Amino acid sequence: MPHQFTAFRQISPAGLAKCILIVGMLASSNTTLAQNHRKNAKQTRKPPPHTSQKTHRLGLQDKSTRETQTTQTQTTSSKAAGEHSVMPKTAIAYAHLCEPELGVPPKIILDEAVEIPVYRSGEQVYGNFSNCDNPALIGKQTVSGSVLQRYEGRTAEGRKLPHVVWIAFGRNSSSSPASIVGSVQMIGYNKQTGATAFFESCDRLGPWVTMDKDTWRMRGSMPWIDDPSEFNRAFVPAPGQCVQCHQSDPFITNSFITAAKIPGTETPVIPLLDADSPYYVIGGSQWDMRTIDLKDNACFDCHRVGMKTIELFTRSGWNANEHMPPHDPGSLSEAYEQLLAAWKLGPSKVAAANWIVPPARGKPSRIVGSDYPHQAAFNRSQFPKSESKQSRYANTLEILRKRYFESSKEFQKRISNGTMTPKEADTELTGLLKQILSAAEME
């Protein structure tokens, strides 16, 4: 007989009644969410199945194999350097496509990466937080245990490529230490040409990644190109236009990301680029690379500005004038208001505004007009309106309610397979119910 959780018994009768009312009021929306979740799950990326077909490994081909592949390699190089490359269907094919510009991707060992610290009131904390000093800004929650690592580029034969940098990002999105949820991503970047590659992990990290119980730190090693079938199980090429978020340059920076420093230094693991840094995506010749530019606006003195990235951060509670410019936050508030106005109206309706694409392949940045062939629907203003108190309350409850139901199902499975005790499940669910009660009392 399934274990019946006893978490409700640990809350006062008045609080229990209010919690039941809140969860009940949201139950109908939970049904819709569950239906949508099942619908989306069908469309979720699935790791390719194992294949018995022999695939030559990058860097491990014998001399005769390399000679017979000379023509193919030259064609691949031409496509990587040209403007008409398309995204392959498998990670190993994408690695081959990127090799002429970026060498081979690194072997990711999460234990050797730099943990991204999460702070509250200046103290490092561990767990899942709705409020902290350096929020991740891609949702309402920030989770400890994510990691970053920087690698110098190398050829398949091991020759160093100092103009190439790879960043591995283990993103922890778990809601409980009982189960790892997240992703492992790779970005390769050629500082001379701007060539960029995005690799995303599959949705199931379990075979390769674990999480420390106390600190939630991600551990483990990801498959490498010396085992193509496993590499294809672990990674996929970019499933969509990554420039929706990675808009101004390949590396997103904020106080969460830059908190990870190269050991023994104050230098962030993530590279910091500027307005002249070249940028194009291998396999993304049809991606929308435009960003807005406003003549004589001080917001552009140091870097390009990705307004879609700003929209993403703003939805998570970020205020540009509290952070930018870093040396004097808020001092460019008037320039920022001008930029917001131009973005909302559209560059074509503002005399000093233009669409630009970044420099790439030795060519300078240039202005593009209405004939730009790769315009995408995402690249227009959808700037969020200020949330009302009622809206913030509803959003908070919705997040907590969703997490409660998802955790309840997950814990029931873990109790059944013996990886979690009923007492541990009750403790976790009690904590979530107390958060729901606390949010309700703030109404």
Number of C-alpha atoms within 10 A of each C-alpha: 3 8 10 9 17 14 19 18 11 14 15 10 11 8 18 18 13 16 21 15 12 17 20 13 11 16 15 11 14 17 11 11 13 15 12 11 12 12 11 11 11 9 9 11 14 14 18 17 10 11 11 7 7 8 13 15 16 21 15 13 14 10 9 8 11 15 12 10 13 11 11 12 17 12 13 18 17 15 19 25 21 13 16 13 18 17 19 16 13 19 26 26 16 21 20 21 27 25 20 18 25 28 28 23 28 20 14 22 16 25 13 13 22 21 21 23 22 28 19 14 8 10 10 12 16 18 18 20 17 11 12 20 14 18 25 20 20 14 13 16 18 25 26 25 26 29 25 26 22 21 17 18 24 21 17 16 11 11 10 13 15 12 15 22 23 25 23 25 25 28 19 22 17 20 19 17 18 20 18 21 20 20 20 25 20 22 18 31 29 23 18 15 20 24 24 25 27 23 22 18 24 21 16 17 17 13 10 13 20 19 21 13 14 10 14 23 25 26 20 16 16 20 18 21 22 16 14 22 22 19 20 25 20 26 25 25 23 21 12 10 18 17 22 19 19 16 24 27 26 26 17 17 18 13 14 19 23 20 21 23 19 16 11 6 8 11 14 17 24 23 16 15 18 13 16 14 21 26 25 26 27 27 26 23 18 17 19 21 25 23 21 23 23 22 11 11 16 14 21 17 10 12 15 22 19 21 23 23 19 18 16 19 20 18 18 16 15 15 13 16 17 13 14 16 16 10 8 11 13 17 14 16 16 14 17 18 12 13 23 15 13 22 24 13 13 16 21 14 12 13 10 13 19 21 19 18 22 22 18 20 16 10 10 12 16 12 14 13 11 8 7 12 11 12 15 14 8 12 18 16 16 13 16 10 8 11 12 9 11 10 11 13 15 16 14 17 21 18 13 18 23 18 15 21 17 13 20 17 10 14 25 19 14 17 17 13 10 10 11 15 15 18 13 13 21 20 14 19 22 20 14 19 23 18 17 24 20 14 15 17 10 8 10
